[in-house]
Amino acid sequence: MRIETRGRGQGKVEYVVLVVLVALASLAAVKFFGRTIERKAVGSQIEVEFMDR
């Protein structure tokens, strides 16, 4: 019976670790690509404003 309890707890811990790793990877990606994405978004906004005129 004890092994089953540990198994469930271990699954939860692994899930939390996975969520934390995904969050850290997402933050790293935003930090790495943030400027590029920002420049492209601003460029797109300027093009849309130009088309409205």
Secondary structure, 3 states (H helix, E strand, C coil): CHHHHHHHHHHHHHHHHHHHHHHHHHHHHHHHHHHHHHHHHHHHHHHHHHHHC
